[in-house]
Amino acid sequence: MHWNRTLQTVDVHCAGEIGRVITAGVLDIPGATMADKLNHLNKVDDSLRRLLCSEPRSGPAGSFCLLLPPTLPETDAGFIVLQPDQAHAMSGSNAMCAVTAILETGMKPMQEPETVVTLDTAAGPVRAVAACKNGKVTRVTLDMPPAFVARKAALIETEAWGDVTYDLCFGGVFYALVDVDQIGLTIVPETARALAEAGVALRSLIAAAEPALHPTTPALDGLAYVMFRSTEPDGAIRTCTTLRPGRADRSPCGTGSSSQMAVAYADGLVQPGDRRISRSIIGGEFVTEFRGETVVGPFKAVRNRVSGQCWIYAITQVGLDPSDPFPHGFTLSDTWGG
């Protein structure tokens, strides 16, 4: 065996959504801030993302959580999410995976009953409170980046579904939130393929018409995902975030849940202290708590807490042989779609 690059990951899932936390093999990424580092990964050199997120070393499902030296003194670790389409500023499920790995592997000493870990993200600091018992992280509660509605009840014309209404929201990344009945589907495991294909197609249409500009941080510009939603009989929000190249998020989606709370605030439906349950396509649950009001540029925004649980299932070493013909990976339409 002859490798010229070696990386180690602690492999975690959050309510079924895979977040592989890179714990060795990356010293840093160029940039003075996490936004600069995110921009470098997306605009200058995305070889690390392609190496890890493409076949044969990975596949379309799941993400890699990149831990870096923090750029803010009050934070413990820098955090960027690497996914098959690009690097992203923030993800609730992946942040929970990262905090779980940091504490359960001893990168930061675990204190029971609670340990605080603060992540430095391109969307701002994210304070995580981990409930801990007998060496296990039993729940992670995130103080999410401020969430706001950039456009309410916007319309996009489609050939497949006619006019589709969506709410353009920011919850750490930009979302288009779409009531699922507009595309004639329900959010159940049996419709995951159809939801994923519809969501990716809608994202392409909306992104072509909507620049989704962040008012303060250009590295956060651009629509990341379409999240389908419906209301359950018990009042929970059933969610399905769709990710390129074409899959459904297994978790209830933290940044999407925070975005949905911003919509509820804009509609006058919540007060500080109110909680809502987000339920995933496979039944996992996050709890989102509306904490208070703030502003982001010209937008009224909300501060939310989102909580869930993760489980470590493997520790993996990834290597690159210098003679490997696929140093940047590859994708095929049988698995990755068009």
Phi, psi and omega in degrees: 000131180222108180246140172255002173208137180225134177229148176242139177233144168260118190265122189230150167233145179244104183053032178102342180274126186280131172227103183270115189268119181282113184250354178201148175110351177232117180280314181188172175236139181302143177138144181278334179233169178293329175296320176298318181293320176299316178298321178298316181295326183270331188247338186248307185212104179252025183295324179296315179299314181294322178302314187274323191269348181260166171293152006269002184271346178206200181204186185290339183274136174089174185224168169245133180261113182268116175263132184227164171302135182289154176258351178248133187296335183274003183251160182266326185203144169285154187213124175222144181258124176260123180231168184302335181270321182186181171272142182237154186287324191203149173205128180295312181296319180289326175297320176297320176299316182296315180297318179299315180293318180302318185275319185284345174259359175083014176297328168230134182302135179275132175244130177261142011270353181219145173229135178262130173233127180248123181262138175266108181242163178294340177269003180115168180297140178238112179272125180246131173250115182260121171283128188232139178208126178054041177078006182243138172278114185264346175192145177237127178245123185254131165277103191285159171301151179307137181249143180211158175264118179273324176216128180257133175055046175285158182241142171229133178276133179226150175286325186283324189233008185072208178286127179246129178267140178215156171255123176272117186228154173244128177226019189132329165217170181273138178236149160253114180267124189232127172295125192292335181293344177293337179252011173073026181234166170240160184266091177220159183306327183292340181258010186303316180298312181296320177297315181299314181294318179295318182295318179293320178295317178296319179301317180299317180294314182292318181297328179291333182258341188234110182290339179051067184270127175281137187288342184235338189227098183301334179296344180265001182296151171104140179288125179271307191218157161258129175245120173278150184214154171206163181257129180279161178304330180272006178094350177293155176262118174278128185237151170213098174280134182251134188237140173293144009278350177156077178209167179256135174299131179281338182267171175289349173077106184289311180292326175291321177296321177295321176297318179297325176294325177298324176294315179300322177294315180298330179273000179073028186260352184227155175236157176308134183099342179291146180236148175225146177263131169256134184237130186278176179296337178251010172098358176293155185230139165245152172248127177249127179246127176280116187261330182166181184258154174203190176224150172229108186056232181275359188262136165292136185224170180232152173254127184234156168245135179235134183228149177193189183226151181231163178221129173282134181234350180194160166236127190235143171249127181247129181232159177235115174283132182298341178267000180299126182286353183236060182294338179253008179075181178205166176226147176232146186291343178294330180254319190264354183075190185289000000 
